[in-house]
């Protein structure tokens, strides 16, 4: 460990793990990332990333660290990537290179950098860029097709931006991805234009959403940073979301995910965001996926501390409201072995070989009568189940202890999924849910069939709570990026999410500018953007009328929770 260990010891830290990070001081001076040794260190209940250049960034609580380390991904879990790109310079040679250890679980496809909002923390809209990026449908599909080269399959696709709903041909993009073979297409949107459409012309909004559904759209992934219109963070889409949610469910969307960007400005609102979600389950909300703010660009230490939120901060805030803490949360690679066992029976080689620091998640039962959330750990011995599944996946000898009966069940029930479902029932602590349903029956259906109808039944009773902590200069960990499974399409290349956005001048902005729109089309798109922004401003002049709407009042009436 050398000098970084000595440096940590001098400051009274305990070294937990070593890695490589980015020298943000060199980055600020030269614009080029340079790697330096770094270590995760602990003192007085808090874990930090300490770098050789002396800078340090808070990562989370020791409770958080101890939990995720129980489920860290095995070094043996390395996915086969088909690539001829050899990494010589970390962050510079991505695409995917031969140092990458994970396939694409979600392909981000940026279809525009235009947007009808101007959020203070956003790094991705045309005015900041100074140009418009908006590829043709054919160019977009060509980028999706390139993902097959690296993975051997067309991955799930997230259509993103900018604001993708600015495009009039969005249904053609969705249809094209589905026809190419993507098993799941979701739309990352601020929901503003859909909400305004529904408020002004409900039928038009419903028809618009239904065109997306008919084209193959499965999920809406919508921004939602707080429930209060005078939030210290940013009201963002407060007034439009109620009407957008109604448009989505009326238009045929069965799955909506709320995606709050969380800083110290809106951290205290996170329990209310969850309350808002469970109040609106019938309107299709299935999950809340928190995203602690990523601080791209050089920001002074004091200013970072005023904004920085880490995953354990959110868990602690939710624990105050709902009573369960880190014991109920699990990092992404928790399901790596389970996904591999089940996935071997499909033609998609999607893995969950992510670094354990990238994100955590849990499920909670929604007790509507008592207005309570109960963690999944009250119903299933998750730790024991995952431990046994990992043993089955990793060792032929251990299969004798756990797998012999499973193999026997496989013959008896003729399908592997049936056998696995039967085995899972042995880990259930509390089978009967407060609403009288049997959890064992739900899980058996999900594992056996694995379709959306069975998942919808589960999601009527349980809500998914998760978070993904994307990186910035200050907490950058090269080893995390090597296991990233969320990739951006960039022509013939795939760029890991954090590399793409943390070093925009090297990857994102360079690619977008090389493919900028020019001439009359650029002028037309600029004019459409101006009109879209003015439309939002005009809509928000009617706040007194908007808040009297029955839809607005009903959707925000989550007080009982």
CORBELJO-V408061 format. One line per field, one symbol per residue. burial: 1 if it has 16 or more other C-alpha atoms within 10 Angstrom, else 0. A space follows every 10 residues. Layout:
# CORBELJO-V408061
burial = ???
This chain:
# CORBELJO-V408061
burial = 0001101100 0011100111 1111101000 0111101111 1100001111 1110011111 1101101100 1110001110 1010001001 1011111111 1111111111 1111111000 0011110000 1111100001 1111111001 1111111111 1111110001 1111111100 0111111111 1111111110 0100110111 1110111111 1111111100 0011111111 1111111111 1111111111 1111011111 1111111111 1011111111 1111111000 0001001111 1111111100 1101110111 1111111111 1000000111 1111111111 1111111000 0111111011 1110110111 1110000010 0010011011 0000011111 1111101101 1000000011 0011111100 0001110111 1111111111 1111111111 1111111111 1011111111 1111011110 1100011000 0100110110 0100010000 0000010000 1100110100 1
